[in-house]
Amino acid sequence: MQFSSWNSKLALAGLTVAGAFALQQPMQAASYTVDDFSQFSAGESIEGMGTVHELLDIDAIYGEAVAIFEGGAKAEGEAGWGVKESDTWSYQSNTGTRINGGTHLGGFSEVGTNKNSRNNSFRFTFKEGFVASEFSLLMLDYGDYNAFGAGEHNVYLTAFSGDQQVGQNSLSGNGGVGGNGDATKVDNDNFGRTNLSVQGEGITHVELTFDFMKGDNLNEKSFDPFLGFDSLSFTAAEADVPEPASALAVLAVGAVGTAALKRKKTA
């Protein structure tokens, strides 16, 4: 009877341990796409955790990230493609936020009414407890306006796990790229319609940054300030969580009990 009692206790301990470990199983990785900004008004902030997606926070590092729409319109057919360059992707209080070569479902950019007020650097942070393995976005209308007379110019999409860089993708050019930078005139995989992507392990946040050379001076901003972004995609899952001390303690008790049973049976 004593052996049976020990057996029951060990079985209960085993169930407790199994339950504790089952609770720690991370959610399977899933892919998500954010390509519909129609719930926002033109020029409305999209910053903050959960604003565009429950697992994502978008932050313009030097300004504010806002929703943008083709010609300021939100409904298909209300605006044609190709807003004039002076209005392209610019946030204006009297006309709303305009884009060039986007979609009626909109995208996002940084607030700014002129070339000097827009840096276009962004940080994309995943919800605490989640990590990503890949991230991408569509960059539109980059390169057809060399606003600062730049020579070499670069775009970087960099993935971090905490403070450690775990992946990077970049795009480089030299001077203005003319029509190849006009989102209304080119297909994907040109400067004007570029899908930027990055992969890495345990990604907690991603940064989109720019720089360009003018003479011997390095400027950490986009050489073309009037651009925008659309079609965010990422694959994310719950981060691995260390087993709680309580579960490990139960496991240890079970191990001790098993050893005691073996000694009793041997005796």
C-alpha positions as CSV (number, residue, x, y, z in Angstrom):
1,M,0.0,0.0,0.0
2,Q,2.9,2.3,0.7
3,F,4.3,1.7,-2.8
4,S,0.9,2.4,-4.3
5,S,0.7,5.7,-2.4
6,W,4.1,6.8,-3.6
7,N,3.1,5.8,-7.1
8,S,0.1,8.0,-7.0
9,K,2.0,11.0,-5.6
10,L,4.6,10.6,-8.4
11,A,1.9,10.4,-11.0
12,L,0.4,13.6,-9.7
13,A,3.8,15.3,-9.7
14,G,4.4,14.2,-13.2
15,L,1.0,15.7,-14.3
16,T,1.9,18.9,-12.6
17,V,5.3,19.1,-14.3
18,A,3.7,18.3,-17.7
19,G,1.1,21.0,-17.2
20,A,3.7,23.5,-16.2
21,F,5.8,22.8,-19.3
22,A,2.7,22.8,-21.6
23,L,1.9,26.3,-20.5
24,Q,5.4,27.4,-21.6
25,Q,5.0,26.2,-25.2
26,P,5.5,29.3,-27.5
27,M,2.9,30.2,-30.1
28,Q,3.8,29.0,-33.5
29,A,5.3,31.5,-35.9
30,A,2.8,33.3,-38.2
31,S,3.1,35.8,-41.0
32,Y,1.3,39.1,-41.0
33,T,0.8,41.9,-43.6
34,V,-0.3,45.5,-42.9
35,D,-1.3,47.1,-46.2
36,D,-4.6,48.8,-45.3
37,F,-4.4,52.2,-43.6
38,S,-8.0,53.2,-44.5
39,Q,-9.0,53.4,-40.9
40,F,-6.9,56.5,-40.5
41,S,-7.3,60.0,-41.8
42,A,-4.7,61.6,-44.0
43,G,-2.0,63.0,-41.7
44,E,-3.2,61.0,-38.7
45,S,-0.5,59.6,-36.4
46,I,0.0,55.8,-36.7
47,E,2.5,55.6,-33.9
48,G,2.2,53.5,-30.8
49,M,2.0,49.8,-30.0
50,G,-1.1,48.2,-31.5
51,T,-2.1,51.2,-33.6
52,V,-1.6,49.5,-37.0
53,H,-1.2,45.9,-35.7
54,E,-1.4,44.4,-32.2
55,L,2.2,43.1,-32.4
56,L,3.8,46.3,-33.8
57,D,4.8,49.8,-32.8
58,I,5.9,52.2,-35.6
59,D,7.9,55.2,-34.6
60,A,9.5,58.0,-36.7
61,I,12.8,58.3,-35.0
62,Y,13.1,62.1,-35.6
63,G,9.5,63.1,-36.2
64,E,6.1,61.6,-36.4
65,A,4.8,58.8,-38.6
66,V,1.4,59.5,-40.3
67,A,-1.0,57.9,-42.7
68,I,-0.8,59.0,-46.3
69,F,-3.2,58.4,-49.3
70,E,-3.1,58.9,-53.0
71,G,-4.1,62.5,-53.6
72,G,-5.4,62.7,-50.1
73,A,-8.3,60.4,-51.1
74,K,-9.3,57.3,-49.3
75,A,-11.8,55.8,-51.8
76,E,-10.8,54.0,-55.0
77,G,-11.4,56.2,-58.0
78,E,-11.4,59.5,-56.1
79,A,-7.9,60.3,-57.2
80,G,-5.8,59.3,-60.2
81,W,-2.2,58.2,-60.1
82,G,0.7,60.6,-60.2
83,V,0.3,63.7,-58.0
84,K,2.6,66.5,-59.2
85,E,6.1,66.3,-57.7
86,S,5.7,69.4,-55.5
87,D,2.9,67.7,-53.6
88,T,4.3,64.2,-53.7
89,W,4.2,62.5,-50.3
90,S,4.1,65.9,-48.5
91,Y,2.0,66.6,-45.5
92,Q,0.1,69.8,-46.0
93,S,-2.6,71.1,-43.6
94,N,-4.7,72.5,-46.5
95,T,-4.6,69.5,-48.8
96,G,-4.0,66.5,-46.6
97,T,-1.3,63.9,-47.1
98,R,-0.6,63.0,-50.7
99,I,1.3,60.1,-52.2
100,N,2.7,59.2,-55.6
101,G,2.2,55.7,-56.9
102,G,0.6,54.3,-53.8
103,T,-2.8,52.7,-53.4
104,H,-6.2,53.9,-52.2
105,L,-5.7,51.9,-49.0
106,G,-2.8,54.2,-48.1
107,G,0.6,53.9,-46.6
108,F,2.7,56.0,-44.2
109,S,5.5,58.6,-44.1
110,E,7.0,61.2,-41.8
111,V,5.3,64.6,-41.2
112,G,7.0,67.4,-43.0
113,T,6.2,70.2,-45.5
114,N,9.6,70.7,-47.0
115,K,12.8,68.8,-47.7
116,N,14.6,70.0,-44.5
117,S,11.9,68.8,-42.1
118,R,11.9,65.1,-43.1
119,N,14.4,62.5,-42.1
120,N,12.4,59.4,-43.0
121,S,14.0,57.2,-40.4
122,F,11.7,54.7,-38.6
123,R,11.9,52.1,-35.8
124,F,9.5,49.1,-35.9
125,T,9.3,47.4,-32.4
126,F,7.6,44.1,-31.7
127,K,5.4,43.6,-28.7
128,E,7.1,42.5,-25.6
129,G,7.2,38.7,-25.4
130,F,7.3,38.3,-29.2
131,V,10.2,38.1,-31.7
132,A,10.3,38.2,-35.5
133,S,12.4,36.2,-37.9
134,E,11.8,38.4,-41.0
135,F,10.5,41.9,-41.8
136,S,9.8,43.7,-45.1
137,L,8.2,46.9,-46.4
138,L,7.6,48.5,-49.8
139,M,9.4,51.8,-50.3
140,L,7.8,54.1,-52.9
141,D,9.0,57.1,-54.9
142,Y,12.6,57.1,-53.8
143,G,15.3,58.7,-55.9
144,D,13.6,60.8,-58.5
145,Y,14.2,64.0,-56.5
146,N,17.8,64.7,-55.5
147,A,16.9,67.4,-53.1
148,F,20.4,68.1,-51.7
149,G,22.6,67.5,-54.7
150,A,23.8,64.2,-53.2
151,G,26.4,61.9,-54.6
152,E,26.4,58.4,-53.0
153,H,23.2,57.6,-51.1
154,N,22.2,54.6,-49.0
155,V,19.1,52.9,-47.4
156,Y,19.6,50.5,-44.5
157,L,17.0,48.1,-43.0
158,T,18.6,46.7,-39.9
159,A,17.3,44.0,-37.5
160,F,18.2,43.9,-33.8
161,S,17.8,41.4,-31.1
162,G,17.9,43.6,-28.1
163,D,21.1,45.8,-28.7
164,Q,22.7,43.2,-31.0
165,Q,22.5,43.5,-34.8
166,V,21.3,40.2,-36.3
167,G,20.6,41.2,-39.9
168,Q,20.9,44.0,-42.4
169,N,19.9,44.8,-46.0
170,S,20.9,47.9,-47.9
171,L,20.2,49.8,-51.1
172,S,22.8,52.1,-52.7
173,G,22.9,54.6,-55.5
174,N,24.8,57.6,-56.8
175,G,23.0,60.8,-57.6
176,G,19.5,61.2,-58.7
177,V,18.0,58.1,-60.5
178,G,15.5,60.0,-62.6
179,G,12.5,58.0,-63.8
180,N,13.7,54.9,-62.1
181,G,12.8,56.6,-58.8
182,D,9.2,57.5,-59.9
183,A,6.8,55.0,-58.4
184,T,4.2,55.8,-61.2
185,K,6.6,54.8,-63.9
186,V,8.4,51.7,-62.7
187,D,7.7,48.1,-61.7
188,N,8.9,46.6,-58.4
189,D,12.6,46.2,-57.8
190,N,13.5,49.6,-59.0
191,F,14.5,52.6,-56.8
192,G,10.9,54.0,-57.1
193,R,9.3,50.7,-56.0
194,T,11.7,48.7,-53.8
195,N,10.8,45.9,-51.5
196,L,13.2,46.1,-48.6
197,S,13.5,43.0,-46.4
198,V,15.7,41.6,-43.6
199,Q,16.0,38.3,-41.8
200,G,17.5,37.4,-38.4
201,E,17.0,35.4,-35.3
202,G,15.0,36.7,-32.3
203,I,14.3,40.1,-33.8
204,T,12.9,42.6,-31.3
205,H,13.0,45.7,-33.5
206,V,14.0,46.9,-36.9
207,E,15.3,50.3,-38.0
208,L,15.0,51.9,-41.4
209,T,17.7,54.6,-41.9
210,F,19.3,56.6,-44.7
211,D,22.4,58.6,-45.4
212,F,24.0,60.4,-48.3
213,M,27.3,62.1,-49.2
214,K,27.5,65.7,-50.4
215,G,31.1,66.4,-51.1
216,D,33.0,65.1,-48.1
217,N,30.0,65.5,-45.7
218,L,27.9,62.6,-44.5
219,N,24.3,63.4,-43.9
220,E,22.1,60.9,-42.0
221,K,18.8,61.4,-43.8
222,S,17.2,60.5,-47.1
223,F,18.6,62.4,-50.1
224,D,15.0,62.3,-51.5
225,P,12.7,63.5,-48.7
226,F,9.4,62.9,-50.5
227,L,8.9,59.2,-50.3
228,G,6.5,56.8,-48.5
229,F,6.0,53.2,-47.4
230,D,3.4,50.5,-47.8
231,S,2.8,46.8,-47.4
232,L,4.6,46.0,-44.1
233,S,5.0,42.2,-43.6
234,F,6.6,40.2,-40.8
235,T,6.8,36.7,-39.4
236,A,6.6,36.6,-35.6
237,A,6.1,34.2,-32.7
238,E,6.2,34.3,-28.9
239,A,9.7,34.4,-27.6
240,D,11.0,31.3,-25.7
241,V,10.2,31.7,-22.0
242,P,12.5,30.0,-19.4
243,E,10.7,27.4,-17.4
244,P,9.5,28.8,-14.0
245,A,11.3,27.9,-10.9
246,S,8.2,26.2,-9.5
247,A,8.0,23.8,-12.4
248,L,11.7,22.9,-12.0
249,A,11.2,22.4,-8.3
250,V,8.3,19.9,-8.9
251,L,10.5,18.1,-11.4
252,A,13.2,17.8,-8.8
253,V,10.8,16.5,-6.2
254,G,9.6,13.9,-8.7
255,A,13.2,12.8,-9.4
256,V,13.9,12.4,-5.7
257,G,10.7,10.4,-5.3
258,T,11.6,8.1,-8.1
259,A,15.1,7.5,-6.7
260,A,13.5,6.7,-3.3
261,L,11.2,4.2,-4.9
262,K,14.0,2.5,-6.6
263,R,15.9,2.2,-3.3
264,K,12.8,0.8,-1.5
265,K,12.2,-1.8,-4.3
266,T,15.9,-2.8,-4.2
267,A,15.7,-3.3,-0.4
